[in-house]
Amino acid sequence: EQESEDDIHSSRSSLDRQSHHRANTTVHVCWYRNTSVSMTDHSVAVENQLSGYLLRKFKNSNGWQKLWVVFTNFCLFFYKTHQDDYPLASLPLLGYTVSSPVEADGIQKDYVFKLQFKSHVYFFRAESKYTFER
């Protein structure tokens, strides 16, 4: 699947069209993924919410976009800054695997992790070792 730098902004227009905003809720999860979540996993997820800046790499460029990211309810929510009221986009993480990039990915930066679900691949870079480990 091709991706451009405009993709992260495409969710904004769909959010603007919604009459009731549903960000940061478990209701707002991809409709096409059937995954069970145990009550224990759900409890752990609620207790382990994170937020901070991450850099996101686009497939078709060498650039990285700095985004405020909130991880909650098995989902990443992307904001331009920590002061924004509504996310630019969201990424439900059920079914994704987390790994380090391999040499074939061509990423020569520190503190980078790879999120992958089938053919969907995303690279994120933390600004410090502490943030990367979290």
DSSP file with accessible surface (Angstrom, degrees, kcal/mol):
  #  RESIDUE AA STRUCTURE BP1 BP2  ACC     N-H-->O    O-->H-N    N-H-->O    O-->H-N    TCO  KAPPA ALPHA  PHI   PSI    X-CA   Y-CA   Z-CA
    1    1 A E              0   0  145      0, 0.0     2,-0.2     0, 0.0     0, 0.0   0.000 360.0 360.0 360.0 131.3    0.0    0.0    0.0
    2    2 A Q        -     0   0  150     57,-0.0     2,-0.4    58,-0.0     0, 0.0  -0.513 360.0-166.6 -79.8 149.7    1.4    3.4   -1.0
    3    3 A E        -     0   0   13     -2,-0.2    57,-0.4     3,-0.0     2,-0.3  -0.993   5.3-172.2-138.1 141.3    1.7    6.1    1.6
    4    4 A S    >   -     0   0   52     -2,-0.4     3,-1.6    55,-0.1     4,-0.4  -0.812  43.1-101.1-125.8 171.0    2.3    9.8    1.3
    5    5 A E  T 3  S+     0   0  105     -2,-0.3     3,-0.3     1,-0.3     4,-0.3   0.707 120.3  62.2 -66.0 -16.2    2.9   12.6    3.7
    6    6 A D  T >> S+     0   0  120      1,-0.2     3,-1.0     2,-0.1     4,-1.0   0.679  82.0  82.1 -81.1 -16.4   -0.7   13.6    3.3
    7    7 A D  H X> S+     0   0   57     -3,-1.6     3,-0.7     1,-0.3     4,-0.6   0.878  86.0  55.1 -57.6 -40.1   -2.0   10.3    4.7
    8    8 A I  H 34 S+     0   0    8     -4,-0.4    -1,-0.3    -3,-0.3     3,-0.2   0.800 110.7  47.2 -66.3 -23.5   -1.6   11.4    8.3
    9    9 A H  H X> S+     0   0   71     -3,-1.0     3,-1.0    -4,-0.3     4,-0.8   0.634  90.8  81.7 -90.5 -13.6   -3.8   14.4    7.6
   10   10 A S  H <X S+     0   0   68     -4,-1.0     4,-1.0    -3,-0.7     3,-0.4   0.831  85.7  58.4 -65.4 -30.4   -6.5   12.4    5.7
   11   11 A S  H 3X S+     0   0   38     -4,-0.6     4,-2.4    -3,-0.2    -1,-0.3   0.786  93.2  70.0 -67.9 -24.9   -8.1   11.3    9.0
   12   12 A R  H <> S+     0   0   93     -3,-1.0     4,-2.4     1,-0.2    -1,-0.2   0.930  96.8  49.2 -60.4 -43.8   -8.6   15.0    9.9
   13   13 A S  H  X S+     0   0   58     -4,-0.8     4,-1.3    -3,-0.4    -1,-0.2   0.899 111.5  48.9 -66.8 -35.8  -11.2   15.6    7.3
   14   14 A S  H  X S+     0   0   44     -4,-1.0     4,-0.7     1,-0.2    -1,-0.2   0.879 110.9  51.3 -70.2 -33.3  -13.2   12.5    8.3
   15   15 A L  H >< S+     0   0   21     -4,-2.4     3,-0.8     1,-0.2    -2,-0.2   0.898 106.4  54.3 -66.3 -39.3  -13.0   13.6   12.0
   16   16 A D  H 3< S+     0   0  110     -4,-2.4    -1,-0.2     1,-0.2    -2,-0.2   0.822 105.7  53.7 -64.1 -29.5  -14.3   17.1   11.0
   17   17 A R  H 3< S+     0   0  183     -4,-1.3    -1,-0.2    -5,-0.2     2,-0.2   0.661  87.4  98.3 -79.9 -17.2  -17.3   15.4    9.3
   18   18 A Q    <<  -     0   0   62     -3,-0.8     3,-0.2    -4,-0.7    -3,-0.0  -0.527  61.8-154.7 -74.2 137.3  -18.2   13.5   12.5
   19   19 A S  S    S+     0   0  108      1,-0.3     2,-0.5    -2,-0.2    -1,-0.2   0.821  87.2  37.5 -79.4 -30.5  -21.0   15.0   14.5
   20   20 A H  S    S-     0   0  152     -3,-0.0     2,-0.3     2,-0.0    -1,-0.3  -0.964  83.8-138.6-124.0 117.4  -19.8   13.3   17.7
   21   21 A H        -     0   0   66     -2,-0.5    -6,-0.0    -3,-0.2    -5,-0.0  -0.548  19.2-177.9 -77.0 131.4  -16.0   12.9   18.3
   22   22 A R    >   +     0   0  107     -2,-0.3     3,-0.7     3,-0.0     6,-0.3   0.060  24.1 147.2-118.5  23.7  -15.1    9.5   19.7
   23   23 A A  T 3   +     0   0   19      1,-0.2     3,-0.1     4,-0.1     4,-0.1  -0.219  62.7  22.2 -63.5 152.5  -11.3    9.8   20.1
   24   24 A N  T 3  S+     0   0   65      1,-0.2     2,-0.3     4,-0.1    -1,-0.2   0.805  96.7 113.5  63.3  34.2   -9.5    7.9   22.9
   25   25 A T  S X  S-     0   0   53     -3,-0.7     3,-0.9     3,-0.1    -1,-0.2  -0.948  74.6-124.1-129.3 155.3  -12.3    5.4   23.5
   26   26 A T  T 3  S+     0   0   69     -2,-0.3     3,-0.1     1,-0.2    -1,-0.1   0.684 107.2  71.6 -70.6 -14.1  -12.3    1.6   22.9
   27   27 A V  T 3  S+     0   0   99      1,-0.2     2,-1.9    -5,-0.1    -1,-0.2   0.863  83.1  73.0 -66.1 -32.3  -15.3    2.1   20.7
   28   28 A H  S <  S+     0   0   41     -3,-0.9     2,-0.3    -6,-0.3    -1,-0.2  -0.482  71.0 126.3 -88.2  69.5  -13.0    3.7   18.0
   29   29 A V  S    S-     0   0   54     -2,-1.9    46,-0.0    -3,-0.1    45,-0.0  -0.948  72.8 -80.2-125.7 149.5  -11.3    0.5   16.9
   30   30 A C    >   -     0   0   30     -2,-0.3     3,-0.8     1,-0.2    -2,-0.0  -0.197  34.1-147.6 -50.4 130.1  -11.0   -0.9   13.3
   31   31 A W  T 3  S+     0   0  222      1,-0.2    -1,-0.2     3,-0.1    -3,-0.0   0.703  91.1  60.2 -74.2 -19.6  -14.2   -2.7   12.4
   32   32 A Y  T 3  S+     0   0  111      2,-0.0     2,-0.6     1,-0.0    -1,-0.2   0.472  86.1  84.7 -95.5   2.1  -12.4   -5.2   10.2
   33   33 A R    <   -     0   0   27     -3,-0.8     2,-0.8     2,-0.1    61,-0.0  -0.900  59.3-161.0-107.6 122.8  -10.1   -6.8   12.9
   34   34 A N        +     0   0  161     -2,-0.6     2,-0.4     2,-0.0    -3,-0.1  -0.876  30.7 149.0-101.7 104.6  -11.6   -9.5   15.0
   35   35 A T        -     0   0   72     -2,-0.8     2,-0.3     2,-0.0    -2,-0.1  -1.000  37.7-138.1-138.7 136.6   -9.4   -9.8   18.1
   36   36 A S        -     0   0  121     -2,-0.4     2,-0.4     0, 0.0    -2,-0.0  -0.739  14.1-161.9 -92.4 144.6  -10.2  -10.8   21.7
   37   37 A V        -     0   0   54     -2,-0.3     2,-0.0    57,-0.0    -2,-0.0  -0.993  16.3-131.3-127.4 125.6   -8.7   -8.9   24.6
   38   38 A S     >  -     0   0   55     -2,-0.4     4,-2.4     1,-0.1     5,-0.2  -0.318  21.6-116.9 -72.0 158.9   -8.6  -10.5   28.0
   39   39 A M  H  > S+     0   0  143      1,-0.2     4,-2.6     2,-0.2     5,-0.2   0.886 117.5  54.2 -62.6 -35.9   -9.9   -8.5   31.0
   40   40 A T  H  > S+     0   0  100      2,-0.2     4,-2.5     1,-0.2    -1,-0.2   0.939 109.1  46.8 -63.2 -47.6   -6.3   -8.7   32.4
   41   41 A D  H  > S+     0   0   90      1,-0.2     4,-2.5     2,-0.2    -2,-0.2   0.900 112.5  50.6 -60.9 -40.8   -4.8   -7.2   29.2
   42   42 A H  H  X S+     0   0   60     -4,-2.4     4,-2.2     2,-0.2    -2,-0.2   0.929 110.7  48.8 -64.3 -42.8   -7.5   -4.5   29.2
   43   43 A S  H  X S+     0   0   52     -4,-2.6     4,-1.7     1,-0.2    -2,-0.2   0.918 112.4  48.3 -63.0 -42.5   -6.7   -3.6   32.9
   44   44 A V  H  X S+     0   0   69     -4,-2.5     4,-1.0     1,-0.2    -1,-0.2   0.916 110.2  52.6 -64.2 -41.1   -3.0   -3.5   32.2
   45   45 A A  H >< S+     0   0   12     -4,-2.5     3,-0.6     1,-0.2    28,-0.3   0.912 107.8  50.4 -62.4 -41.5   -3.6   -1.3   29.1
   46   46 A V  H 3< S+     0   0   63     -4,-2.2     3,-0.4     1,-0.2    -1,-0.2   0.876 111.7  48.5 -65.5 -35.0   -5.7    1.2   31.1
   47   47 A E  H 3< S+     0   0  149     -4,-1.7     2,-0.4     1,-0.2    -1,-0.2   0.638 107.8  58.9 -78.2 -15.4   -3.0    1.4   33.8
   48   48 A N    <<  +     0   0   88     -4,-1.0     2,-0.4    -3,-0.6    -1,-0.2  -0.528  65.2 153.2-119.0  65.4   -0.2    2.0   31.2
   49   49 A Q        -     0   0  104     -2,-0.4     2,-0.3    -3,-0.4    23,-0.2  -0.778  19.8-172.9 -92.9 137.5   -1.1    5.0   29.2
   50   50 A L  E     +A   71   0A  51     21,-1.8    21,-3.3    -2,-0.4     2,-0.3  -0.929   9.6 179.8-127.7 153.4    1.9    6.9   27.7
   51   51 A S  E     +A   70   0A  72     -2,-0.3     2,-0.3    19,-0.2    19,-0.2  -0.990  23.7 106.7-150.2 152.0    2.3   10.2   25.9
   52   52 A G  E     -A   69   0A  19     17,-1.9    17,-3.1    -2,-0.3     2,-0.3  -0.921  64.1 -54.1 163.0 177.9    5.2   12.1   24.3
   53   53 A Y  E     +A   68   0A  64     -2,-0.3    74,-0.4    15,-0.2     2,-0.3  -0.609  47.4 173.3 -83.8 137.5    6.8   13.1   21.1
   54   54 A L  E     -A   67   0A  22     13,-2.4    13,-2.9    -2,-0.3     2,-0.5  -0.965  27.9-128.3-132.6 154.8    7.8   10.6   18.5
   55   55 A L  E     -AB  66 125A  20     70,-2.8    70,-2.7    -2,-0.3     2,-0.5  -0.893  21.5-154.0-103.1 131.8    9.1   11.0   15.0
   56   56 A R  E     -AB  65 124A   9      9,-2.7     9,-2.7    -2,-0.5     2,-0.4  -0.909   6.0-143.4-109.5 130.5    7.2    9.2   12.2
   57   57 A K  E     -AB  64 123A  32     66,-2.3    66,-0.6    -2,-0.5     2,-0.4  -0.735   9.7-139.7 -92.5 137.9    9.0    8.2    9.0
   58   58 A F    >   -     0   0    6      5,-1.1     3,-1.3    -2,-0.4   -53,-0.1  -0.762  14.9-129.6 -93.2 143.4    7.1    8.3    5.7
   59   59 A K  T 3  S+     0   0   80     -2,-0.4    -1,-0.1     1,-0.3   -55,-0.1   0.861 103.2  45.2 -58.5 -41.3    7.8    5.4    3.3
   60   60 A N  T 3  S+     0   0  104    -57,-0.4     2,-0.3    -3,-0.0    -1,-0.3   0.111 112.4  46.3 -98.8  21.5    8.5    7.6    0.3
   61   61 A S  S <  S-     0   0   29     -3,-1.3    -3,-0.1     2,-0.2   -57,-0.0  -0.981  70.9-126.5-152.4 166.8   10.8   10.2    1.9
   62   62 A N  S    S+     0   0  152     -2,-0.3     2,-0.1    -5,-0.1    -3,-0.1   0.474  78.3 105.3 -90.2  -4.5   13.8   10.5    4.1
   63   63 A G        -     0   0   36     -5,-0.0    -5,-1.1    -6,-0.0     2,-0.4  -0.313  57.6-147.4 -80.0 161.1   12.0   13.0    6.4
   64   64 A W  E     -A   57   0A  50     -7,-0.2     2,-0.5    -2,-0.1    -7,-0.2  -0.988   8.8-143.7-125.9 136.9   10.6   12.4    9.8
   65   65 A Q  E     -A   56   0A  37     -9,-2.7    -9,-2.7    -2,-0.4     2,-0.5  -0.886  14.6-135.8-104.4 126.8    7.5   14.2   11.2
   66   66 A K  E     +A   55   0A 101     -2,-0.5     2,-0.3   -11,-0.2   -11,-0.2  -0.705  33.3 172.2 -83.8 124.3    7.4   15.1   14.8
   67   67 A L  E     -A   54   0A   1    -13,-2.9   -13,-2.4    -2,-0.5     2,-0.5  -0.975  38.1-121.7-133.6 145.2    4.1   14.3   16.4
   68   68 A W  E     -AC  53  79A  52     11,-2.6    11,-3.0    -2,-0.3     2,-0.4  -0.770  39.7-162.1 -80.8 125.0    2.7   14.2   20.0
   69   69 A V  E     -AC  52  78A   7    -17,-3.1   -17,-1.9    -2,-0.5     2,-0.5  -0.944  15.3-165.3-119.9 132.7    1.6   10.6   20.5
   70   70 A V  E     -AC  51  77A  28      7,-2.4     7,-2.6    -2,-0.4     2,-0.6  -0.976   6.6-160.0-115.4 124.9   -0.8    9.3   23.1
   71   71 A F  E     +AC  50  76A  62    -21,-3.3   -21,-1.8    -2,-0.5     2,-0.3  -0.923  34.6 133.1-106.3 112.9   -0.9    5.5   23.6
   72   72 A T  E >   + C   0  75A   8      3,-2.3     3,-1.2    -2,-0.6   -26,-0.1  -0.983  58.5  13.5-156.2 150.2   -4.1    4.4   25.3
   73   73 A N  T 3  S-     0   0   26     -2,-0.3     3,-0.1   -28,-0.3    -1,-0.1   0.877 127.8 -57.8  50.6  43.7   -6.7    1.7   24.9
   74   74 A F  T 3  S+     0   0   45      1,-0.2    19,-3.1    18,-0.1    20,-0.5   0.795 118.5 101.6  62.4  30.3   -4.5   -0.4   22.4
   75   75 A C  E <   -CD  72  92A   3     -3,-1.2    -3,-2.3    17,-0.3     2,-0.5  -0.997  64.9-137.3-146.5 144.5   -4.3    2.6   20.1
   76   76 A L  E     -CD  71  91A  12     15,-2.2    15,-2.8    -2,-0.3     2,-0.5  -0.914  19.0-161.6 -99.8 130.7   -1.9    5.4   19.1
   77   77 A F  E     -CD  70  90A   1     -7,-2.6    -7,-2.4    -2,-0.5     2,-0.5  -0.960   8.8-148.8-112.6 130.1   -3.4    8.8   18.7
   78   78 A F  E     +CD  69  89A   8     11,-2.9    10,-3.5    -2,-0.5    11,-1.1  -0.872  19.0 173.5-107.4 128.9   -1.4   11.4   16.8
   79   79 A Y  E     -C   68   0A  18    -11,-3.0   -11,-2.6    -2,-0.5     3,-0.1  -0.907  38.0-129.6-126.4 155.1   -1.5   15.1   17.5
   80   80 A K  S    S-     0   0  126     -2,-0.3     2,-0.3   -13,-0.2    -1,-0.1   0.924  94.0  -2.9 -68.5 -43.9    0.5   18.0   16.0
   81   81 A T  S >  S-     0   0   44    -14,-0.1     3,-1.4   -13,-0.1    -1,-0.2  -0.919  76.8-103.4-140.0 169.8    1.3   19.3   19.6
   82   82 A H  T 3  S+     0   0  109     -2,-0.3    -2,-0.0     1,-0.3   -15,-0.0   0.627 116.6  62.9 -70.7 -10.0    0.3   18.3   23.1
   83   83 A Q  T 3  S+     0   0  147      2,-0.0    -1,-0.3    -4,-0.0     2,-0.1   0.550  76.0 113.7 -92.2  -7.8   -2.1   21.2   23.2
   84   84 A D    <   -     0   0   53     -3,-1.4    -5,-0.0     1,-0.1     0, 0.0  -0.358  55.4-153.0 -67.8 143.6   -4.4   20.0   20.4
   85   85 A D  S    S+     0   0  137      1,-0.1    -1,-0.1    -2,-0.1    -3,-0.0   0.755  79.1  37.3 -84.3 -29.9   -7.9   19.0   21.3
   86   86 A Y  S    S-     0   0  120    -65,-0.0    -1,-0.1   -63,-0.0     2,-0.1  -0.968  85.2-113.5-128.5 143.1   -8.4   16.4   18.5
   87   87 A P        -     0   0    3      0, 0.0    -8,-0.3     0, 0.0     3,-0.1  -0.370   9.0-140.8 -72.9 152.2   -6.0   13.9   16.9
   88   88 A L  S    S-     0   0    9    -10,-3.5     2,-0.3     1,-0.3   -76,-0.2   0.818  83.6 -20.6 -72.9 -35.7   -4.8   14.1   13.4
   89   89 A A  E     -D   78   0A  10    -11,-1.1   -11,-2.9   -78,-0.1     2,-0.3  -0.967  60.0-137.9-162.8 168.0   -5.1   10.4   13.1
   90   90 A S  E     -D   77   0A  32     -2,-0.3   -13,-0.2   -13,-0.2   -15,-0.0  -0.969   3.2-157.8-136.8 155.2   -5.3    7.2   15.1
   91   91 A L  E     -D   76   0A  12    -15,-2.8   -15,-2.2    -2,-0.3     2,-0.2  -0.877  13.5-146.8-135.3  99.9   -3.7    3.8   14.7
   92   92 A P  E     -D   75   0A  12      0, 0.0   -17,-0.3     0, 0.0   -18,-0.1  -0.516  10.8-159.3 -65.6 130.0   -5.4    0.8   16.5
   93   93 A L    >   +     0   0   31    -19,-3.1     3,-2.3    -2,-0.2   -18,-0.2   0.470  45.0 126.2 -98.2  -1.6   -2.6   -1.5   17.5
   94   94 A L  T 3  S+     0   0   33    -20,-0.5     3,-0.1     1,-0.3   -64,-0.0  -0.366  84.4  15.0 -59.5 126.6   -4.4   -4.8   17.9
   95   95 A G  T 3  S+     0   0   45      1,-0.3    -1,-0.3    -2,-0.1    23,-0.2   0.246  98.4 123.9  93.0 -13.5   -2.7   -7.4   15.8
   96   96 A Y    <   -     0   0   29     -3,-2.3     2,-0.3    21,-0.1    -1,-0.3  -0.490  49.9-145.1 -78.9 149.8    0.5   -5.3   15.2
   97   97 A T  E     -E  116   0A  85     19,-2.5    19,-2.1    -2,-0.2     2,-0.5  -0.877   6.6-142.3-109.7 150.5    3.9   -6.5   16.1
   98   98 A V  E     +E  115   0A 103     -2,-0.3     2,-0.3    17,-0.2    17,-0.2  -0.942  35.4 143.5-113.1 131.7    6.7   -4.4   17.4
   99   99 A S  E     -E  114   0A  50     15,-2.2    15,-3.5    -2,-0.5     3,-0.0  -0.930  49.5 -91.0-152.0 175.7   10.3   -5.0   16.3
  100  100 A S        -     0   0   79     -2,-0.3    13,-0.2    13,-0.2    -2,-0.0  -0.680  52.8 -97.6 -89.1 150.1   13.5   -3.3   15.5
  101  101 A P        -     0   0   36      0, 0.0     2,-0.2     0, 0.0    -1,-0.1  -0.338  36.9-135.6 -64.6 149.3   14.1   -2.3   11.8
  102  102 A V    >   -     0   0   85      1,-0.1     3,-1.8    -3,-0.0     5,-0.5  -0.594  28.7 -99.5 -99.0 166.8   16.2   -4.8    9.8
  103  103 A E  G >  S+     0   0  178      1,-0.3     3,-1.8    -2,-0.2    -1,-0.1   0.880 121.3  62.0 -55.6 -37.4   19.0   -3.8    7.4
  104  104 A A  G 3  S+     0   0   98      1,-0.3    -1,-0.3     2,-0.1     0, 0.0   0.741  91.2  67.8 -63.2 -21.6   16.7   -4.1    4.4
  105  105 A D  G <  S-     0   0   49     -3,-1.8    -1,-0.3     2,-0.1    -2,-0.2   0.721  98.1-140.3 -71.2 -20.1   14.5   -1.3    5.9
  106  106 A G    <   +     0   0   51     -3,-1.8     2,-0.6    -4,-0.5    -3,-0.1   0.784  49.5 143.3  69.6  29.5   17.3    1.1    5.2
  107  107 A I        +     0   0   21     -5,-0.5    -1,-0.2     1,-0.1    -2,-0.1  -0.909  25.1 179.8-107.7 117.4   16.9    3.1    8.4
  108  108 A Q        +     0   0  162     -2,-0.6     2,-0.3    -3,-0.1    -1,-0.1  -0.298  44.0 108.0-110.3  44.2   20.2    4.2    9.9
  109  109 A K        -     0   0  110     -2,-0.0     3,-0.4     0, 0.0     2,-0.1  -0.874  65.8-114.3-119.6 156.1   19.0    6.1   13.0
  110  110 A D  S    S+     0   0  122     -2,-0.3    16,-0.1     1,-0.2    -2,-0.0  -0.482  91.7  24.5 -82.2 158.4   19.0    5.3   16.7
  111  111 A Y  S    S+     0   0   88      1,-0.2    15,-2.6    -2,-0.1     2,-0.4   0.812  83.2 147.8  61.3  37.1   15.9    4.6   18.8
  112  112 A V  E     - F   0 125A   8     -3,-0.4     2,-0.3    13,-0.2    13,-0.2  -0.836  23.9-174.5-104.2 137.6   13.8    3.4   15.9
  113  113 A F  E     - F   0 124A  39     11,-2.8    11,-2.5    -2,-0.4     2,-0.4  -0.939  15.4-137.0-128.7 156.7   11.0    0.8   16.2
  114  114 A K  E     -EF  99 123A  22    -15,-3.5   -15,-2.2    -2,-0.3     2,-0.5  -0.930   8.2-162.5-116.4 130.0    8.9   -0.8   13.6
  115  115 A L  E     +EF  98 122A   6      7,-3.0     7,-2.7    -2,-0.4     2,-0.4  -0.962  19.2 178.9-108.8 130.0    5.1   -1.5   13.9
  116  116 A Q  E     +EF  97 121A  63    -19,-2.1   -19,-2.5    -2,-0.5     2,-0.4  -0.995  22.2 171.4-140.7 134.5    3.8   -4.0   11.4
  117  117 A F  E >  S- F   0 120A  32      3,-2.4     3,-2.7    -2,-0.4   -21,-0.1  -0.932  73.3 -56.0-136.2 110.2    0.4   -5.6   10.6
  118  118 A K  T 3  S-     0   0  165     -2,-0.4    -1,-0.0     1,-0.3   -23,-0.0  -0.336 125.1 -13.5  52.7-120.2    0.4   -7.7    7.4
  119  119 A S  T 3  S+     0   0   74     -2,-0.1     2,-0.6    -3,-0.1    -1,-0.3   0.494 114.6 101.8 -90.2  -0.3    1.6   -5.3    4.7
  120  120 A H  E <   + F   0 117A  38     -3,-2.7    -3,-2.4     2,-0.0     2,-0.4  -0.752  49.8 176.3 -87.8 118.6    1.2   -2.1    6.9
  121  121 A V  E     - F   0 116A  26     -2,-0.6     2,-0.4    -5,-0.2    -5,-0.2  -0.987   7.9-179.7-127.7 132.4    4.6   -1.0    8.2
  122  122 A Y  E     - F   0 115A  43     -7,-2.7    -7,-3.0    -2,-0.4     2,-0.4  -0.985  11.8-154.8-129.8 141.6    5.3    2.1   10.3
  123  123 A F  E     -BF  57 114A  24    -66,-0.6   -66,-2.3    -2,-0.4     2,-0.4  -0.967  12.7-177.2-117.2 133.5    8.6    3.4   11.6
  124  124 A F  E     -BF  56 113A   1    -11,-2.5   -11,-2.8    -2,-0.4     2,-0.4  -0.967   9.3-156.3-128.1 146.5    8.8    5.6   14.7
  125  125 A R  E     -BF  55 112A  54    -70,-2.7   -70,-2.8    -2,-0.4   -13,-0.2  -0.983   6.5-147.9-126.5 131.1   11.8    7.2   16.3
  126  126 A A        -     0   0    3    -15,-2.6   -72,-0.1    -2,-0.4     3,-0.0  -0.582  16.3-133.2 -89.6 158.1   12.2    8.3   19.9
  127  127 A E  S    S+     0   0  108    -74,-0.4     2,-0.3    -2,-0.2    -1,-0.1   0.560  85.7  24.6 -89.8  -7.8   14.4   11.3   20.8
  128  128 A S  S  > S-     0   0   43    -17,-0.1     4,-2.3     1,-0.1     5,-0.2  -0.976  77.9-113.2-149.7 163.1   16.1    9.5   23.7
  129  129 A K  H  > S+     0   0  122     -2,-0.3     4,-2.6     2,-0.2     5,-0.2   0.902 116.6  55.4 -63.4 -39.1   17.0    6.0   24.9
  130  130 A Y  H  > S+     0   0  149      1,-0.2     4,-1.8     2,-0.2    -1,-0.2   0.942 110.2  44.1 -60.0 -49.2   14.6    6.4   27.8
  131  131 A T  H  4 S+     0   0   54      1,-0.2    -1,-0.2     2,-0.2    -2,-0.2   0.912 112.3  53.6 -63.6 -41.4   11.6    7.3   25.6
  132  132 A F  H  < S+     0   0   69     -4,-2.3    -2,-0.2     1,-0.2    -1,-0.2   0.930 108.4  49.0 -59.7 -44.9   12.6    4.4   23.2
  133  133 A E  H  <        0   0  129     -4,-2.6    -1,-0.2     1,-0.2    -2,-0.2   0.856 360.0 360.0 -68.5 -32.0   12.6    1.9   26.0
  134  134 A R     <        0   0  153     -4,-1.8    -1,-0.2    -5,-0.2    -2,-0.2   0.889 360.0 360.0 -69.3 360.0    9.2    3.0   27.3
